[in-house]
Amino acid sequence: MIAIDRATGALREGRFADLLGKLVAARSESQAGDRGQLRDFLDNVLHPLLARTGFVARRHEAPNGADGDFLIAERWEADALPTILIYCHGDTVRGDAASWSPGLEPFVLTKRDRRFYGRGTADNKGQLAINLLAIEAAIAARGGHLGFNIRLLAEMGEEIGSPGLHALCAARAAELQADFLLASDGPRLAANIPTLFLGGRGAVNVELRMDCRDRPYHSGNWGGLLVNPATVLANAIAALVDARGIIRVAGLRPAPLSAELREAVAKLTLAPETGDPITEIAWGEPGLRQEERLFCWNALEVLAFEAGDVEHPQNAIPPSARAILQLRCVVGTDVADVPAIIQAYLAEAGFDDVAVRLGNFPPMPATRLDMDHPLIAWAAHSIERTLGEAPAIVPNIGGSIPNDAFSAILRLPTIWIPHSYPGCGQHGPDEHMLEDIAAEGLAIMAGIFWDLGDGLGTADLNHRA
């Protein structure tokens, strides 16, 4: 197919590397708090890229004074044609240059061993580059037309919890209306398995804290006489989740897996890559396959624990202790209720002095498109036509994405086609995109856009409002 050949030609001819290099070189670390840097990415990097393919774009600030900058773009061909909404984010986590391997830098694209290294290559600039080049290829192959309309929403705060995204979607719902959302973020099931996923697990961070006094006291003079907040807090955590990672709080556990969900996940197999950690079969909820625990169950993790000075202990009882816990949760868990559930459970267990509050990361609800939605079969068929193999269909990834802004506020069906893999180094040093995944991603997306323009199967989707 001409569109697919043009798209994959961008990799062979170096156009993909050129585009990705420009995206990576633009520092857009939302964690650094430089709003001018983030706006510069939208105004001087992304806006010109969209303009060259016929998009009309405008930058918007988040409504109601919230932090966050966004770009809404539109490429409109005809009112009677289908319309898709594409979502992406141009921000990254911090570069953390000191942690990268020799010869690699976070803001300089480096190709080595069929890998493209640089901050954002996997999350999310590389995935954006694939989709933009596939759109260009489809337009060129069809003589300057797509056969459908595109609306695109880019945000610059995904790595800090998407501040203002939900308010923007509510305020500008008319400008963002579409037949469905098509987005690319997150990992495939494995590097060699093309993947569709339909949502993500939710996430809520909770801080537990116990303050006993204003300074430490010598453990020889006062040990055995003073309450140790670190000891109490460690036992409070153990009351919530046991030594095998099993959640003890009924209100934090999901409903049993449905037969439909079990059937869907039974087709999936986690395939560890070289360098991946070894998973523990005996860890987590018993009676579930690893795939069911990752995609269909809740996990309560201790992210950080602080009391005293671990590097320079003072032989003193610490005055306070705190911990950050995170609940990754599936559809059916109300993230807003989590702190209250934990507080009530700890009080009943005798830990009245442990204070519970939301962490500094906004809660993110879990989402999942209905498994029988016709959009899923349509997208899977398009991918199979392009690659000659069917994709894995994951009900929701184990991570969290702001999908509820589109599924709950804009009320759109949502599908995600990722162009990364679990070992990509996302959020860490040596982040990279595999050349093989880039090639398949360009082909997949060119095929998707061509099939949309052809109307292939879209009459059967029955999803238009």
N, C-alpha and C positions, 0 to 999 in steps of 0.2 A: 504494500500500500504506500502511495506517495507520501502521505502525511507522516507515517511511521519512519520511512526512509529519511525524510528531511529532519525529523526530530533526532534520530540516532546519529545522523550526520553531524549534528552540533557537537557531539562528543568526539567524533573522529577528526573533525576539522579544527578543534580547539576553541570553538565558540562557547561551549559550556564552561571550560576552564576560564576563559576571559571574563564571562559574566560572573561566575562564582568568585573569581578573584576580586572583582570590584565590590561585590557584596560583603565579602569577608574583610576587606581593607577598611570598610566604613565601621568605625568603632560605634557600637550601639548597645552598650552595656547598661541595661535598665537598672541593674543592682548598684551601679555607680551613682545614680541619681542626677546625671547631667541631662536635663531636659532639652537643652539646646542641641546636644549631640543626637538625641533621638529624633528631634524635628528635622535636623539636617538629613538624616537618612531618608525620611519621607519626602522632603522637598527636593533634594538634590541627587538622590540615588534612585529611589523607587518610582517617583513621579515621572521622570524622563523615560524610564524603561517602559512604563505603561503607555505613555503618550505615543511611542513609536509603533505600537500595535493598535492604535485607534481608541484608547481609553480616554475618557474625560475624568479627571480626578481632582479632588479637593481635600485638603487637610482639615480635620475637625478636632477641637478640644473636647474632652469629656464634659457632659452637661453637669449642672449643679455644683460646679467648682471642684469636681473630683480630679485627681491627677490622671494623666494619660493623654496621649495624642494618637490620632487615628487618621487613616486615609480611606476615603470611600471613592471607588472608581467604577465607571460604567462603560461598557461597550455595547451599544444598543443597535440592533439591526431592524427589528420589526416587532410591533406589539403582539402579533399573533404567534410569535415563536416562543419556544420554551426559554426560561430564564434560570440560570444557576447562580448561586452565591458561592464565591471562593473566599475562604478565610486563610490568613497567614499572619505570622508575626515576624517583625524585623529586628526585635531586640534579642540580646543574648545575655547569658550570665557573664560574670567577670572573666577577663582573659586569663588571669593567673599565669602570666608568662614564666615565672620562676619554676613552675612545676612541669613544664613541657620538656620533652626529650631534646638532647642536643641537635641543633640544626632545624628545629621546628619552632615556629612562632605563632601565637594565636591570631594575629591580624595580618599575616602574610600567607597566602595560599601556597602550599607546597605539595607537589605530587611525588609520591614515593611508594613503590611496590603496589601499584594499582590502587592507591588510596589518595584521596584529596584531604589534606590536613588543614585545619584552621578553625577558629571559633565560629560556630554557626553552620559549618558544612553539613552537619546532621540535623541541627536544631536551630533555626528552621530555614536558613538562607539557601542551603543546597536543595531542599525540597521545593522552595519557592522558585529557584532557578529552573528546575526541571519543568514545573508547571508552566512558567512563562514561555520557555522555549517550545514546549509542546503546543501551546496556543498559537505561537507564531508559525509553527510548521503547519498546523491545520488551516490557518488563514491562507498561507501561501499555496497549499495544495488545492484549496477550493477557489482559487482565483481572487482572493481578497475578501472572502466572506467566511463566516462560521456556520451559519444556518441556525444559530441560537444566540441569545443575549447573555452577557456576563455582567454580574455585579461583583465587586471585589472589596473586601474589608481587610485592611492591614492594621494591626495594633502594635504598640511599642512598649507594652508592659506585661506581656504574658509571663515572663520569668519572675515577676514580683506579684503574681496573683491577679493579673488582668484588671487593675483598678479602672473603673469607669466603663468597662466594656458592656456590662449589662444595662447600665443607664443609657449608654449611647444606642444600643439596640432598641430599647424601649422608646427613646425619643425620636429615632430616625427609622422606625419600622417600615414606613412606606418606601424609603429609599433603599431598603435592604430586602424587600420582599422578592421571593424567587420560588421556583418549584421545588428545589431541594438544595441543601448545602453539600458542596464537594470540597474537601480539604485534605491536606497532606501534612502530617506531623507524626511524631512518635515512631516506634520501630515496627518492622515486620515481625512475624512469628519467629523467623530465622532468616539468615542472610539469603538463603537460596529459595525461600518460599514467598512468592507474591501474596500479598495479604490485603484483605478488606477488614476494617473494623467499624463498629456501629456506635461507639460511645466510649466512655472511660469510667474507671472506678472513681468514686468521690474521695476527697481528702479533707481532713480537718485536723489542725494542730492544736494541742491543748497543753497549757503550762500547769504543772503541779508545783506548789511552793509551800515551804514551811519555814517560818521565821520564829526563832525562839528568843534571841537576845541580840544586843547591838555589837558584840565583839566575841572573839573566841576565848575560851578558858582552858588553862593547862589541864591536860588529861590525867596527869598524876595527882593533882590536887583536887580535881573535880570529877574524874572518871567514875561512873557508877552512881553519881549523885545528880547529874544534870541530864535532862532529855537531850538525846543526840538527834537533831533534825534529819541528818543523812540516814540514820538507821530507820527512823520512822518512815521516811519517804521511800526507802528501798522496800520496806514491807508493804507500804500502800500500793506501790507498783505491782508487787507480787500478788496482791489481792485482786488486781485487775486482769493480769495475764500471767499464766504459770510458766514454769521453767522450760516448757516445750513450745511456748508460743501460742497456747490455746487460750482464747478469750474466756474469762470467767463471768463476765457481766452479760446477763441475758439481753439487756437493752442494746448492747453493742454487737450482738450476733445477728446475722441475716436469717431470713426464712430458709427452710430446706430447699435444695435445688429442685426446680421443676423438671418434669420429664423432657420438655422441649429444650431446656438449657443443657441438661445432661447429654442429650443426643447431639446438640451442636458442638459441645466441647469434646465429646468422644472422638470427633474427627481430627482433633488438634493434638500435636505432640511437640513438646518443647525439645529443641535440638541444640544443646550447648555448643558454643563455638570455642575454638582454642583461646585460652586466656580467661574464659568465663569462670566464676567461682563454682565450686561443687555444691550443689543443693543437697539438703538433708531430707531424706525420705521420712524420717521420724519427726520432723519439725512441723508444727502447725496442726490444724484441725485433722483428727484421725478419720479414717474412712473415706477420704477424698483423694483423688489423683492430684498430682502436682498442678496440672492444668486447671483443675476445678478450684484449687486453693488460690491460684493466681487470678483467674478471670471471674470466679463466681462466689468468692467468699471474702469476708472481712479480715483484715490483719491489723493488730494493734502493736506498733513498734515504738521502742524507746530510742529516740533520736539523739538525745543528749542528757547527761546527768552531771550536776555541778554541786560540789561541796568542798570548801577549803581549797588548798592549793596542791594539786596532785604532784606537780613537779618539785615543790619545796614544802612538804608537809611539816607542820610546826609543832607536832605533839600536842595538839590542842583540839578541843571539841569545837567544830564549826558552829557559828551562830545561826546559819540558815542553810537550806538546801533547796534546789529546784531541778526540775526535769522537764523536757519537752517530749511529749508523746504524740504519735500520729496515728490516726485511724484511717486506713484505706478501706473504702466500703463500696458495696455494690448497690444497685437499684433497690429501693425499699428502706434504706437507712436515711433518716433525716439528720443531716449534718448539723443543723441548728440546735438539735436537742442534745448533742453529745456532751458538752460541758456539764449540763444539768444532770444528765444520767450518771456521769462519773462522780460528781459532787454528792449526789444522793446515795450512791452505792458506797462510797468511802465513809460517809457519815454513819451509815448503818453498820459498817464493818468496824467502827470505832476510831476512824481517822478524822475526827471533827476538825482538827487543827490544820489539816492540809487544805490549802486554798486552791481552787480550780478556776482557770479562766482560759478564754481563747488565746491561742498563740498569735504571733504577729503576721500570720499568713491567712488571707480570707478563706473561709470554708468553700469547698467546691463540691456541688452535688454530683452524684453518679447519674449517668445517662446510658440509655441503650435503645436503639431503634428496634421496633418489633421484628422478630426474626422472620416473620412471614411477609414483610413489606416487599412489594414487587420490585422496588428500586434495587434491592440487594441482588436478586437474580439477574436483573438487567446489567448491572455493573460487573458481576462475576462473569456473565456470558461475554461481555466486551473484552475483558482481560483474557479469557480463554481463547477468544478468536485471535487476539494479538500474539500471545505467547505459546499457544498450543497446550497449555495446562491450566487447570482451574486454580483460582486462588484459595488460600485458607480464609475462612470467614470466621472472625473472632467477634463474639458478642460485644465485648468491650475489652480494651487493653487494661493491663494492671495498673498503669499510671493514670494521671488525671489531666483532663483537658477542659477548657471552658465551653464545652459543648451545650450546656444548658442554656447559654445565651441564645443559641439558635433553635434548639428543640423546644424550650419552654417559653421563651419570650417571643421569638419570631415564628414559632410553631412550624418548623420545617423538618421534613425527614433529613437525616444526616448520614452521610457515608464518608469514610476517611480511607485514603489510599496512601499508606506510608512508603517513604523511600529511604528508610534507614534500617538499622538492625540493632539487636540488644547490646552488642559489643562495640558500639560506635564511639565510646568515650564521651558521650553527651554529658555536659555539665562538668567534665573533668579535664585533665590534661590530655593532649594528643587527640582531641576530637577529630573525627574524620568521616568521610563518605566513601564507600566502596565504588570503584569504577564500574563493576558489574551491575550493581544496583542502580547506578545512575543510568546505564544503558537500558536496563529493563524499565526503569521509571519513565524515561523519555518515550519509549515505545508504548507503554501502557497508557500514558496520559494522551499521547497523540491519537491512539486508538479510541479512547473514551471520547475525546472531543470530536473526532471524525464521526463516530457512531451517533453522537448527539445531533450533529448537523445533518446526518442522514435520516434522522428520525427512527433509527433502528430500535424497534421495541418500545419506544417511548409512548406510543399510543396506548400501551397496556399498563402504564404505570398508575394512572388514575389518581394522581397525587396533587393535581392543580386545584387551587382554591376556587 
